[in-house]
Structure formats: C-alpha cells, structure tokens
Amino acid sequence: MPTEASVTLKDGLSFSGTATSGYELNLGASPSVGGADDGFRPLELMLISLVGCTAMDVISILRKKRQEVTDFVVRAEADQAESHPHVFTAIRVEYEITGHHVEEAAVERAIELSITRYCPAQAMLGQVVPIDHTYTIHAAA
C-alpha cells in the first residue's frame, strides 16, 4: 500500500494536511509572506520527520539493549540557503539521553544503525544535505 498525503486549503496560505494514518495537522506560513502564522512550515515538518524517525529507531535499539533510559530528546537544526528555494545546506542532529548506567557504546551503535540501516528520512535527506550527529549522555538522578 503506498503512503499518501494531501493538503486542503483553508484560507490564505493556511492548509490542513492529512496522510495515510488519518491524522491531521495545520500548515501555515509567516506573516512576512502573507500567512497567518497558524501551522507548521513544510520544511519544519521535514526536520520533525528526521528527528522523529531516528528517535524511534534509537530508543527501540536502546531498549533492546536493555539500556535504562529515563528521558530522551532528539533535536535538529538546519542551515538554509539564503536564496530561493531556501533548501537545507547542513543539518545537525543532537541526541540527548538521560538514564541509569547508559553505555556509550550502545548509544553510538544505536545511532549508527539508525543512520545506516533503519531511518528512511536520514537515508533520503542524507543524499542531498550533510547531516552531522552528536550525542550527550546524562546520569539520571
């Protein structure tokens, strides 16, 4: 079954988006380009897709490795070209792991597997923009 997505115009530059899963989200634009600032920007969703995809991979792998993760955040920051179409020119992904006795080797391997084997968002974006990955491990209180 193919993955499908669609957007429906609400007003101005405001859209409602949906996909195969059936969930909806709002897309919008900045007032500087005529939008109402009432939803995600499309490129923001690309970054959310990237961090969501790799986060699901990494936490699943860490759980299989019986790592005691108590908190987990993945962030991405992207540089964009100054001229249109303002494509991403570099992406930095940061994994912040908190837990009890979390092994650095387990974190490194989980991230490596996400990058090289499991995350389709990384595989696609990595074809066209460099992605740098860093991590920090914190001991849980």
C-alpha positions in Angstrom: 0.0 0.0 0.0 1.5 3.4 -1.0 1.9 6.2 1.5 -0.3 9.1 0.7 -0.6 12.7 1.8 -2.8 15.6 0.9 -3.3 19.2 1.9 -6.6 21.2 1.7 -6.7 25.0 1.5 -8.4 26.5 4.5 -7.8 30.2 3.8 -4.9 32.4 2.5 -1.8 30.3 3.0 -3.3 28.0 5.6 -3.8 24.4 4.9 -5.0 21.2 6.7 -2.7 18.3 5.9 -3.5 14.6 6.3 -1.8 11.3 5.4 -2.4 7.6 5.2 -2.6 7.4 9.0 -5.6 9.7 9.0 -4.2 12.3 11.4 -4.4 16.0 10.6 -2.1 18.9 11.1 -2.1 22.5 10.3 0.3 24.1 7.8 0.9 27.8 7.7 3.2 30.5 6.6 4.9 33.5 8.2 3.0 36.8 8.0 6.1 38.2 6.1 4.9 36.1 3.1 1.2 36.6 3.6 0.5 33.8 6.0 -1.4 33.8 9.3 1.4 32.0 11.3 -1.1 29.2 12.2 0.7 26.0 11.5 3.9 24.1 10.8 6.1 25.3 7.9 6.6 22.5 5.4 10.4 22.4 6.0 9.8 22.2 9.7 8.0 19.0 9.1 11.0 17.6 7.2 13.1 18.2 10.3 10.4 16.7 12.5 10.3 13.7 10.2 14.0 13.3 10.5 14.2 13.6 14.3 11.1 11.5 14.8 12.3 8.7 12.6 15.8 8.5 14.1 14.4 8.9 17.7 12.1 5.9 17.2 15.0 3.8 15.9 17.4 4.8 18.6 15.1 4.3 21.6 13.9 1.0 20.2 17.5 -0.2 19.8 18.5 1.0 23.3 15.5 -0.8 24.8 16.5 -4.0 23.1 20.0 -3.5 24.5 18.3 -3.1 28.0 19.6 0.4 28.5 17.8 2.2 31.3 16.8 5.4 29.5 14.6 7.7 31.6 14.5 10.7 29.3 15.3 11.1 25.6 15.2 14.1 23.3 16.4 14.4 19.7 16.8 17.9 18.2 17.7 19.0 14.7 18.9 22.4 13.5 19.3 23.1 9.8 21.0 25.9 7.9 19.2 27.1 4.8 20.4 28.7 1.6 19.9 32.4 1.5 18.3 32.4 -1.9 15.2 30.6 -3.2 14.3 27.8 -2.8 16.0 28.1 0.6 17.0 24.4 0.7 18.8 22.9 3.7 22.5 23.2 3.3 23.5 21.5 6.6 21.7 19.6 9.3 22.9 18.9 12.9 21.1 16.2 14.9 21.7 16.1 18.6 20.6 13.1 20.8 20.2 13.8 24.5 19.9 10.6 26.6 19.3 10.5 30.3 19.3 7.3 32.2 20.9 4.9 34.7 24.2 3.4 33.6 23.6 4.1 29.8 26.5 2.7 27.9 28.2 5.0 25.4 28.9 2.1 23.0 25.2 1.2 23.0 24.2 4.8 22.2 26.8 5.0 19.4 25.7 1.7 17.9 22.0 2.7 18.0 22.7 6.0 16.3 24.9 4.2 13.7 22.2 1.7 12.9 19.6 4.4 12.6 21.8 6.3 10.2 23.0 3.4 8.1 20.1 0.9 8.1 16.7 1.9 9.6 15.7 5.6 9.2 14.4 6.4 5.7 14.3 10.1 6.5 18.0 10.0 7.2 18.7 8.0 4.1 16.7 10.4 1.8 17.9 13.7 3.3 21.5 12.4 3.6 21.6 12.0 -0.1 21.3 15.8 -0.6 22.5 17.5 2.5 25.2 16.7 5.0 23.9 15.6 8.4 26.1 15.7 11.5 25.2 13.7 14.6 26.2 14.3 18.2 25.0 12.9 21.5 25.2 13.6 25.2 24.5 11.1 28.0 23.4 12.3 31.4 23.1 10.2 34.5 19.6 10.1 35.9 19.1 11.5 39.4 
